[in-house]
Amino acid sequence: MYATGIWRGEIVRRLHVHNSPRYFAPPVLVVATVFAVSLLPFRRLRRLAIVAGLGPGAYTGVLAALSARSGGSLLDRLRYAAVLATMHYGWGAGFVKGLLRGAGDTVDTSRHG
């Protein structure tokens, strides 16, 4: 997912492709999470950290709701949430890297049979 995100970021960077806002949700989630966590140690900026954390908090709520509605045991539901979060954060982080630095020699193995 990370390599795919890198190449998607590279495509947007190189071709100035206009995509739906939904396309940019994972990278925005990554940036908001990093921003919120980086502000936490600073007492004066805690309110800003809380505001920045609203997006990741809402995402966590959506994951919890989706997992609660999925089938299987509690452990299966937790695994489902972890897989979704891993996919979204991995893709989003890769997208940010690809957008800022390009793809370089990154190989997206998800495209190979």
One Martini backbone bead per residue (centre of mass of N, CA, C, O) as a GRO file, in nm:
protein
  113
    1MET     BB    1   0.057   0.064  -0.019
    2TYR     BB    2   0.294   0.255  -0.006
    3ALA     BB    3   0.387   0.234  -0.304
    4THR     BB    4   0.118   0.319  -0.425
    5GLY     BB    5   0.114   0.597  -0.292
    6ILE     BB    6   0.366   0.706  -0.421
    7TRP     BB    7   0.262   0.688  -0.716
    8ARG     BB    8   0.014   0.866  -0.677
    9GLY     BB    9   0.174   1.116  -0.594
   10GLU     BB   10   0.342   1.132  -0.853
   11ILE     BB   11   0.108   1.174  -1.048
   12VAL     BB   12   0.006   1.436  -0.927
   13ARG     BB   13   0.274   1.588  -0.950
   14ARG     BB   14   0.327   1.548  -1.262
   15LEU     BB   15   0.004   1.586  -1.379
   16HIS     BB   16  -0.206   1.742  -1.213
   17VAL     BB   17  -0.426   1.576  -1.088
   18HIS     BB   18  -0.780   1.560  -1.055
   19ASN     BB   19  -0.946   1.473  -0.764
   20SER     BB   20  -1.123   1.364  -0.534
   21PRO     BB   21  -1.137   1.423  -0.201
   22ARG     BB   22  -1.123   1.120  -0.118
   23TYR     BB   23  -0.830   1.071  -0.225
   24PHE     BB   24  -0.709   1.272   0.020
   25ALA     BB   25  -0.773   1.145   0.299
   26PRO     BB   26  -0.520   0.980   0.386
   27PRO     BB   27  -0.309   1.213   0.378
   28VAL     BB   28  -0.462   1.396   0.577
   29LEU     BB   29  -0.459   1.197   0.810
   30VAL     BB   30  -0.154   1.186   0.842
   31VAL     BB   31  -0.100   1.486   0.888
   32ALA     BB   32  -0.292   1.525   1.131
   33THR     BB   33  -0.158   1.318   1.316
   34VAL     BB   34   0.125   1.438   1.325
   35PHE     BB   35   0.041   1.715   1.423
   36ALA     BB   36  -0.104   1.635   1.686
   37VAL     BB   37   0.131   1.473   1.818
   38SER     BB   38   0.350   1.708   1.804
   39LEU     BB   39   0.176   1.901   2.008
   40LEU     BB   40   0.138   1.758   2.288
   41PRO     BB   41   0.403   1.860   2.455
   42PHE     BB   42   0.254   2.143   2.427
   43ARG     BB   43   0.060   2.312   2.633
   44ARG     BB   44  -0.024   2.565   2.453
   45LEU     BB   45  -0.109   2.342   2.205
   46ARG     BB   46  -0.341   2.143   2.290
   47ARG     BB   47  -0.590   2.257   2.148
   48LEU     BB   48  -0.478   2.222   1.866
   49ALA     BB   49  -0.439   1.916   1.891
   50ILE     BB   50  -0.737   1.852   1.925
   51VAL     BB   51  -0.834   1.967   1.659
   52ALA     BB   52  -0.641   1.793   1.481
   53GLY     BB   53  -0.770   1.516   1.613
   54LEU     BB   54  -1.059   1.496   1.489
   55GLY     BB   55  -1.009   1.331   1.237
   56PRO     BB   56  -0.876   1.078   1.363
   57GLY     BB   57  -1.113   1.034   1.556
   58ALA     BB   58  -1.329   0.986   1.342
   59TYR     BB   59  -1.188   0.748   1.210
   60THR     BB   60  -1.199   0.566   1.459
   61GLY     BB   61  -1.508   0.559   1.470
   62VAL     BB   62  -1.549   0.427   1.195
   63LEU     BB   63  -1.388   0.173   1.255
   64ALA     BB   64  -1.561   0.081   1.493
   65ALA     BB   65  -1.827   0.055   1.334
   66LEU     BB   66  -1.731  -0.143   1.116
   67SER     BB   67  -1.632  -0.364   1.313
   68ALA     BB   68  -1.903  -0.411   1.463
   69ARG     BB   69  -2.049  -0.505   1.181
   70SER     BB   70  -1.874  -0.725   1.161
   71GLY     BB   71  -1.776  -1.032   1.159
   72GLY     BB   72  -1.710  -1.223   1.427
   73SER     BB   73  -1.490  -1.184   1.646
   74LEU     BB   74  -1.329  -0.963   1.830
   75LEU     BB   75  -1.056  -1.022   1.698
   76ASP     BB   76  -1.152  -0.990   1.406
   77ARG     BB   77  -1.241  -0.692   1.437
   78LEU     BB   78  -0.962  -0.582   1.517
   79ARG     BB   79  -0.818  -0.673   1.262
   80TYR     BB   80  -0.985  -0.513   1.063
   81ALA     BB   81  -0.910  -0.234   1.172
   82ALA     BB   82  -0.601  -0.269   1.136
   83VAL     BB   83  -0.604  -0.308   0.831
   84LEU     BB   84  -0.735  -0.042   0.749
   85ALA     BB   85  -0.530   0.144   0.886
   86THR     BB   86  -0.280   0.039   0.740
   87MET     BB   87  -0.372   0.108   0.456
   88HIS     BB   88  -0.431   0.414   0.490
   89TYR     BB   89  -0.157   0.502   0.616
   90GLY     BB   90   0.028   0.384   0.401
   91TRP     BB   91  -0.089   0.531   0.156
   92GLY     BB   92  -0.070   0.821   0.270
   93ALA     BB   93   0.236   0.826   0.320
   94GLY     BB   94   0.316   0.765   0.030
   95PHE     BB   95   0.178   1.007  -0.101
   96VAL     BB   96   0.339   1.225   0.039
   97LYS     BB   97   0.612   1.136  -0.066
   98GLY     BB   98   0.545   1.147  -0.373
   99LEU     BB   99   0.462   1.447  -0.376
  100LEU     BB  100   0.740   1.564  -0.256
  101ARG     BB  101   0.974   1.342  -0.400
  102GLY     BB  102   0.876   1.113  -0.541
  103ALA     BB  103   0.947   0.780  -0.654
  104GLY     BB  104   1.191   0.699  -0.795
  105ASP     BB  105   1.270   0.348  -0.721
  106THR     BB  106   0.989   0.263  -0.679
  107VAL     BB  107   0.809  -0.044  -0.633
  108ASP     BB  108   0.494  -0.170  -0.745
  109THR     BB  109   0.391  -0.495  -0.663
  110SER     BB  110   0.071  -0.485  -0.703
  111ARG     BB  111   0.104  -0.496  -1.038
  112HIS     BB  112   0.197  -0.787  -1.006
  113GLY     BB  113   0.140  -1.139  -1.067
   0.00000   0.00000   0.00000
